[in-house]
């Protein structure tokens, strides 16, 4: 490696996503593999809130190239009860 060169990790993609159910209960999450994570929700492979409330329908996602950008977006979406959330389900 040339002097001064830095190792660079392959770019990762992160997703902030939202799932719901028939009664419109909402769940927001962050993952680096959206397809796998949605499958886990649909098949109820992991015990917890999403399995208990049958949150299997993906209704929204955003794509980020950096986890440092994805986490604040997830927090904003999670706390935004009266802004984006109702309009996403209309």
Rosetta blueprint (number, residue, H / E / L):
1 X L
2 X L
3 X L
4 X L
5 X L
6 X L
7 X L
8 X L
9 X L
10 X L
11 X L
12 X L
13 X L
14 X E
15 X E
16 X E
17 X E
18 X E
19 X E
20 X E
21 X L
22 X L
23 X L
24 X L
25 X L
26 X E
27 X E
28 X E
29 X E
30 X E
31 X E
32 X L
33 X L
34 X H
35 X H
36 X H
37 X H
38 X H
39 X H
40 X H
41 X H
42 X H
43 X H
44 X L
45 X L
46 X L
47 X L
48 X L
49 X H
50 X H
51 X H
52 X H
53 X L
54 X L
55 X L
56 X L
57 X E
58 X E
59 X E
60 X E
61 X E
62 X E
63 X E
64 X E
65 X L
66 X L
67 X H
68 X H
69 X H
70 X H
71 X H
72 X H
73 X H
74 X H
75 X H
76 X H
77 X H
78 X H
79 X H
80 X L
81 X L
82 X L
83 X L
84 X H
85 X H
86 X H
87 X H
88 X H
89 X L
90 X L
